[in-house]
């Protein structure tokens, strides 16, 4: 640690802003919060989206590595160049925070040992550990990562269990839930919200919103099928569904909306850097994911005081108390999701009550300020408190199917990821 208690961190992650994703958003918010508290951050990631090679701002210094060509070649280039940067920049950081169990963790733990730097590795999704183990040489790779790092960071109980089962000592695992900026992601006063809706042409329309990658994980097929069912049950139909994100399923989603005659009620907004503006104007956030780690988008919606509907997967079980700060829907059940969307369409008081509860939950337990404090405590050699685990365990005991669902979700993610880890 630098003089005066300043922590100097180098974040190593596969991709970063302007690419939008949970890990990318966490690193951006976390580095901003750390810098605002007087710490120093460097972010090393792959170049994407026409962003500059080097950028200095409120999140510290961002260095983006250009990669091109076949997947294997891109991975080799990223590993080689990021290794060089870790050596070149060695006097400017004290510890390395790697995100994901692929290239960032491999490079960070190999170079960290050589350079005498502490290394911490965050696992962002259930199934990531299993995916690593299923790859050729994966068990050996994971063992090396775990043995060389100073600590593994888990964002939900299931990931902790995966790591322990894979041979990681429990005392080496820090539980730090994701956090969001509760100042940026906050409810708007009624008058500003009305003006915002007017500018977008959404006056007198109830706004439902989805934020995420257009990937099978997120259950977009279930959401659109549920929206179609919901559409048929409302005579005076004025709700609007906003879809924020992009990905491989964009084409099939556009086709579904056109074929089912939903064009007037579904708006595709693509990738956006101002997601908070749309969350602040929304009434209901919907996330029918098949698996998750601890969704940043879910926490951001809750911070904005939006009523949320989510599946009980990953960290959502620890965050959501059904009927208090959100509602659960079953995985792959479009009929139930349609029913819950209609319930909130008809019950204004329930929407407001759930939104108020959601905001309170995030402010109390999932702010980026609290998240940053726990990271600094860990990086400085302290002990991390396992803040929300008891809530998650309580949720599992009240739902006997929870463990089975997590096992199925983790297995599916492992199969999806095993061919995509870089």
QUIHU-V813779 format. One record per residue. N is the residue number from 0. SS is DSSP state (helix for helix, strand for strand, loop for the rest). OMEGA is omega in degrees with one decimal (999 if undefined). D_FIRST is the distance of its C-alpha to the first C-alpha in Angstrom with 2 decimals. Layout:
BEGIN
N_SS_OMEGA_D_FIRST / N_SS_OMEGA_D_FIRST
END
This chain:
BEGIN
0_loop_-179.0_0.00 / 1_loop_179.9_3.80 / 2_helix_176.7_6.68 / 3_helix_177.6_8.50 / 4_helix_179.4_6.42 / 5_loop_176.5_6.14 / 6_loop_179.1_5.17 / 7_strand_-172.7_6.73 / 8_strand_169.5_9.38 / 9_strand_176.2_12.52 / 10_strand_176.7_15.43 / 11_strand_-173.6_18.31 / 12_strand_-177.5_21.60 / 13_loop_-178.4_25.26 / 14_loop_-175.6_26.33 / 15_loop_177.5_25.21 / 16_loop_17.3_26.96 / 17_loop_174.2_29.89 / 18_loop_-176.3_30.49 / 19_loop_176.9_30.61 / 20_loop_-176.7_29.59 / 21_helix_-179.4_27.71 / 22_helix_179.7_24.61 / 23_helix_-179.0_24.69 / 24_helix_178.6_25.12 / 25_helix_-179.0_22.31 / 26_helix_-179.9_19.77 / 27_helix_-179.2_21.25 / 28_helix_-178.4_21.22 / 29_helix_179.9_17.78 / 30_helix_176.3_16.21 / 31_helix_-178.9_18.47 / 32_helix_179.3_17.49 / 33_helix_179.5_13.73 / 34_helix_180.0_14.57 / 35_helix_178.9_17.03 / 36_loop_175.7_14.53 / 37_loop_177.2_12.53 / 38_loop_-176.6_9.90 / 39_strand_-175.6_10.58 / 40_strand_169.7_12.56 / 41_strand_179.0_14.70 / 42_strand_177.7_17.60 / 43_strand_-176.7_19.74 / 44_strand_175.6_23.13 / 45_strand_176.9_26.82 / 46_loop_177.8_28.95 / 47_loop_170.9_31.39 / 48_loop_178.1_33.76 / 49_loop_179.4_34.11 / 50_loop_179.5_30.59 / 51_loop_178.1_29.23 / 52_loop_179.4_27.38 / 53_strand_-177.1_24.56 / 54_strand_177.1_23.97 / 55_strand_-177.9_21.78 / 56_strand_-175.5_21.94 / 57_loop_175.8_20.58 / 58_loop_-178.2_18.78 / 59_strand_-179.6_16.89 / 60_strand_178.3_18.21 / 61_strand_177.1_20.49 / 62_strand_-176.6_21.87 / 63_strand_-176.0_24.98 / 64_strand_178.2_26.59 / 65_loop_175.8_30.42 / 66_loop_-179.9_32.18 / 67_loop_177.2_35.91 / 68_loop_-179.4_38.67 / 69_loop_-175.4_39.28 / 70_helix_-178.1_36.69 / 71_helix_-179.9_36.02 / 72_helix_178.5_35.64 / 73_helix_-179.7_33.25 / 74_helix_179.6_31.02 / 75_helix_-179.8_31.19 / 76_helix_-179.4_30.37 / 77_helix_-179.6_27.35 / 78_helix_-178.2_25.97 / 79_helix_-176.2_26.73 / 80_helix_177.5_25.40 / 81_helix_175.8_22.20 / 82_helix_178.3_21.57 / 83_helix_-179.4_22.24 / 84_helix_178.5_19.86 / 85_helix_178.1_16.94 / 86_helix_-177.7_17.85 / 87_helix_-174.9_18.57 / 88_loop_-168.6_15.37 / 89_helix_-179.5_13.09 / 90_helix_-176.1_11.57 / 91_helix_177.6_10.82 / 92_loop_-179.4_8.56 / 93_loop_-180.0_5.99 / 94_strand_-179.6_8.40 / 95_strand_176.5_12.06 / 96_strand_-178.0_14.08 / 97_strand_-179.3_17.71 / 98_strand_-178.4_20.72 / 99_loop_-176.4_23.97 / 100_loop_-179.7_25.12 / 101_loop_-172.9_26.67 / 102_helix_-178.5_25.43 / 103_helix_-178.1_21.84 / 104_helix_-179.8_21.19 / 105_helix_-179.2_23.16 / 106_helix_-175.8_21.45 / 107_helix_-177.4_17.86 / 108_helix_178.0_18.55 / 109_helix_-178.2_20.59 / 110_helix_179.9_18.26 / 111_helix_178.4_15.06 / 112_helix_-179.1_16.82 / 113_helix_-175.9_18.06 / 114_helix_-178.9_14.84 / 115_loop_-179.9_12.84 / 116_loop_172.7_10.59 / 117_strand_-179.7_10.42 / 118_strand_176.5_13.19 / 119_strand_-175.5_14.59 / 120_strand_176.5_18.17 / 121_strand_174.4_20.06 / 122_strand_-170.5_23.84 / 123_loop_-174.7_25.69 / 124_loop_169.1_29.31 / 125_loop_-179.3_31.61 / 126_loop_-178.2_33.34 / 127_helix_179.4_30.48 / 128_helix_179.3_30.04 / 129_helix_178.9_33.81 / 130_helix_178.4_34.04 / 131_helix_-178.2_31.62 / 132_helix_-176.7_33.68 / 133_helix_180.0_36.92 / 134_loop_178.4_36.08 / 135_loop_-178.7_37.20 / 136_loop_-175.2_34.63 / 137_helix_-179.5_32.56 / 138_helix_178.5_32.40 / 139_helix_179.1_31.00 / 140_helix_-179.5_28.48 / 141_helix_179.5_27.24 / 142_helix_179.0_27.12 / 143_helix_178.9_24.94 / 144_helix_-177.3_22.52 / 145_helix_-176.6_22.34 / 146_helix_-175.9_22.09 / 147_helix_-175.2_19.40 / 148_loop_176.8_16.97 / 149_loop_179.2_14.52 / 150_strand_172.3_16.34 / 151_strand_179.3_19.14 / 152_strand_179.3_19.37 / 153_strand_-179.8_22.94 / 154_loop_172.4_24.44 / 155_loop_-173.8_27.73 / 156_helix_-176.7_29.45 / 157_helix_177.5_31.49 / 158_helix_176.0_28.57 / 159_helix_179.0_27.19 / 160_helix_177.7_30.65 / 161_helix_-178.7_30.83 / 162_helix_179.1_27.67 / 163_helix_178.8_28.95 / 164_helix_180.0_32.34 / 165_loop_174.6_30.91 / 166_loop_178.0_29.44 / 167_loop_178.1_25.86 / 168_loop_-176.7_25.21 / 169_helix_-178.2_25.05 / 170_helix_177.5_22.16 / 171_helix_-177.3_20.03 / 172_strand_175.6_20.94 / 173_strand_177.0_19.17 / 174_strand_177.9_21.63 / 175_loop_179.2_20.33 / 176_loop_176.9_23.33 / 177_loop_178.2_23.34 / 178_loop_178.6_23.36 / 179_strand_179.3_25.18 / 180_loop_-174.8_25.23 / 181_loop_173.2_27.85 / 182_loop_177.1_28.52 / 183_loop_179.8_29.53 / 184_loop_-176.0_31.15 / 185_loop_179.0_33.47 / 186_loop_175.3_37.27 / 187_loop_169.5_39.37 / 188_loop_-174.5_42.00 / 189_helix_-177.0_45.42 / 190_helix_178.6_46.80 / 191_helix_178.2_43.95 / 192_helix_178.7_44.18 / 193_helix_178.9_47.94 / 194_helix_178.8_47.53 / 195_helix_178.0_45.03 / 196_helix_179.6_47.45 / 197_helix_-179.8_50.28 / 198_helix_-178.6_48.55 / 199_helix_-179.3_48.05 / 200_loop_-177.7_51.60 / 201_loop_-179.0_50.59 / 202_loop_178.6_52.58 / 203_loop_175.2_54.05 / 204_loop_176.2_52.25 / 205_loop_-171.6_50.01 / 206_strand_170.1_46.86 / 207_strand_-175.9_45.40 / 208_strand_172.4_42.30 / 209_strand_176.9_40.53 / 210_strand_178.1_37.16 / 211_loop_176.4_36.00 / 212_loop_178.2_36.70 / 213_loop_-175.8_40.38 / 214_loop_-177.4_39.98 / 215_helix_178.9_41.97 / 216_helix_-170.2_39.00 / 217_helix_176.5_39.38 / 218_loop_-179.7_43.06 / 219_helix_177.6_44.38 / 220_helix_177.7_47.75 / 221_helix_-179.7_47.97 / 222_helix_-178.0_47.01 / 223_helix_175.9_49.66 / 224_helix_177.7_52.28 / 225_helix_179.2_51.55 / 226_helix_177.8_51.75 / 227_helix_177.8_55.14 / 228_helix_179.6_56.34 / 229_helix_180.0_55.08 / 230_helix_-176.1_56.84 / 231_helix_-174.9_60.14 / 232_helix_-177.1_60.00 / 233_loop_-177.2_59.57 / 234_loop_179.0_62.75 / 235_loop_-168.0_61.41 / 236_loop_176.8_58.32 / 237_loop_176.4_55.78 / 238_loop_178.3_52.31 / 239_strand_176.8_50.09 / 240_strand_176.9_47.52 / 241_strand_178.3_44.64 / 242_strand_-177.4_42.92 / 243_strand_-178.7_39.59 / 244_loop_-178.5_38.24 / 245_loop_178.1_39.65 / 246_loop_-172.3_40.04 / 247_loop_-176.3_42.57 / 248_loop_-178.3_44.75 / 249_helix_-177.9_45.36 / 250_helix_-178.8_48.80 / 251_helix_177.9_50.03 / 252_helix_177.5_48.84 / 253_helix_179.6_50.69 / 254_helix_-180.0_53.74 / 255_helix_-178.0_53.75 / 256_helix_-179.8_53.53 / 257_helix_-176.7_56.38 / 258_helix_-179.2_58.60 / 259_loop_177.5_58.25 / 260_loop_-176.7_59.00 / 261_loop_-173.5_55.65 / 262_loop_-177.1_54.96 / 263_loop_-175.4_55.58 / 264_loop_179.7_53.18 / 265_strand_-178.7_50.21 / 266_strand_176.7_48.03 / 267_strand_-175.6_45.67 / 268_strand_178.5_42.89 / 269_strand_176.7_40.82 / 270_loop_-178.3_37.09 / 271_loop_175.3_35.91 / 272_loop_-179.2_32.89 / 273_loop_-177.8_34.37 / 274_helix_-176.9_34.81 / 275_helix_-179.4_34.09 / 276_helix_-179.5_37.27 / 277_helix_175.7_39.42 / 278_helix_-179.4_37.86 / 279_helix_-179.8_38.59 / 280_helix_-173.9_42.21 / 281_loop_178.5_42.66 / 282_loop_-176.4_44.36 / 283_strand_174.8_43.49 / 284_strand_-176.8_40.68 / 285_strand_179.4_41.81 / 286_strand_-177.5_39.75 / 287_loop_-173.5_42.00 / 288_loop_174.2_39.42 / 289_loop_172.7_40.36 / 290_loop_178.6_36.75 / 291_loop_167.3_33.35 / 292_loop_167.4_29.78 / 293_loop_-169.2_28.97 / 294_loop_174.4_30.55 / 295_helix_-179.0_28.65 / 296_helix_177.7_32.10 / 297_helix_-179.8_33.44 / 298_helix_179.1_30.72 / 299_helix_178.3_31.19 / 300_helix_179.5_34.93 / 301_helix_178.9_34.60 / 302_helix_178.7_32.36 / 303_loop_178.1_35.21 / 304_loop_-179.5_37.64 / 305_loop_173.9_39.52 / 306_strand_-175.2_41.50 / 307_strand_171.9_40.23 / 308_strand_-177.8_42.09 / 309_strand_173.1_40.14 / 310_loop_-176.6_40.75 / 311_loop_-179.1_39.27 / 312_loop_176.7_36.93 / 313_loop_-176.2_33.27 / 314_loop_-179.7_31.17 / 315_helix_-179.7_34.11 / 316_helix_179.6_35.63 / 317_helix_-175.0_32.76 / 318_helix_-171.6_32.73 / 319_loop_169.6_36.46 / 320_loop_-172.1_38.94 / 321_strand_179.0_42.27 / 322_loop_-179.7_44.39 / 323_loop_-178.9_41.68 / 324_loop_179.1_39.14 / 325_strand_179.2_40.57 / 326_strand_176.6_43.11 / 327_strand_170.1_43.07 / 328_loop_-177.9_45.39 / 329_loop_177.1_46.19 / 330_loop_174.4_44.90 / 331_loop_-179.4_47.51 / 332_loop_-177.2_49.88 / 333_helix_-179.8_50.95 / 334_helix_178.9_53.78 / 335_helix_179.3_51.57 / 336_helix_178.4_49.09 / 337_helix_179.8_52.05 / 338_helix_-178.7_53.26 / 339_helix_176.6_49.95 / 340_helix_178.7_49.66 / 341_helix_178.9_53.19 / 342_helix_180.0_52.46 / 343_helix_175.2_49.72 / 344_helix_-174.3_51.98 / 345_helix_-172.3_54.62 / 346_loop_-179.6_52.56 / 347_helix_-178.8_50.89 / 348_helix_179.5_49.99 / 349_helix_178.4_48.19 / 350_helix_-177.8_46.12 / 351_helix_-179.7_45.07 / 352_helix_180.0_44.37 / 353_helix_178.9_42.20 / 354_helix_177.7_40.34 / 355_helix_178.2_39.63 / 356_helix_179.3_38.42 / 357_helix_179.3_36.22 / 358_helix_-179.1_34.50 / 359_helix_-178.9_33.94 / 360_helix_-177.0_32.42 / 361_helix_179.7_29.77 / 362_helix_-176.3_28.92 / 363_helix_-168.6_28.59 / 364_helix_-171.9_26.76 / 365_loop_176.8_25.67 / 366_strand_178.4_24.17 / 367_helix_177.8_21.29 / 368_helix_178.2_19.67 / 369_helix_178.2_19.85 / 370_helix_180.0_18.75 / 371_helix_179.4_15.57 / 372_helix_179.1_14.83 / 373_helix_177.4_15.42 / 374_helix_178.7_13.12 / 375_helix_178.4_10.13 / 376_helix_179.7_11.43 / 377_helix_-178.4_11.72 / 378_helix_-179.2_8.45 / 379_loop_177.5_6.95 / 380_loop_-179.6_9.80 / 381_loop_178.7_12.54 / 382_loop_-178.9_16.08 / 383_loop_178.7_17.45 / 384_loop_-179.9_20.89 / 385_loop_-167.2_23.64 / 386_loop_-170.6_25.00 / 387_loop_-176.3_28.06 / 388_helix_-176.9_29.15 / 389_helix_177.7_31.99 / 390_helix_-180.0_33.49 / 391_helix_179.7_33.47 / 392_helix_178.0_35.15 / 393_helix_178.9_37.66 / 394_helix_-179.7_38.49 / 395_helix_-179.5_39.13 / 396_helix_-178.6_41.39 / 397_helix_-179.8_43.43 / 398_loop_-175.9_43.89 / 399_loop_-177.7_45.05 / 400_loop_-173.8_44.84 / 401_helix_-178.6_41.11 / 402_helix_180.0_40.01 / 403_helix_178.9_42.73 / 404_helix_-179.7_41.74 / 405_helix_179.2_38.12 / 406_helix_178.8_39.37 / 407_helix_179.9_41.71 / 408_helix_180.0_39.13 / 409_helix_178.1_36.56 / 410_helix_179.4_39.36 / 411_helix_178.7_40.41 / 412_helix_178.8_36.95 / 413_helix_179.6_36.52 / 414_helix_179.3_39.78 / 415_helix_-172.7_38.83 / 416_helix_-173.3_35.40 / 417_helix_178.3_36.41 / 418_loop_-175.3_38.09 / 419_loop_178.4_35.45 / 420_loop_-175.7_32.13 / 421_loop_999_30.96
END
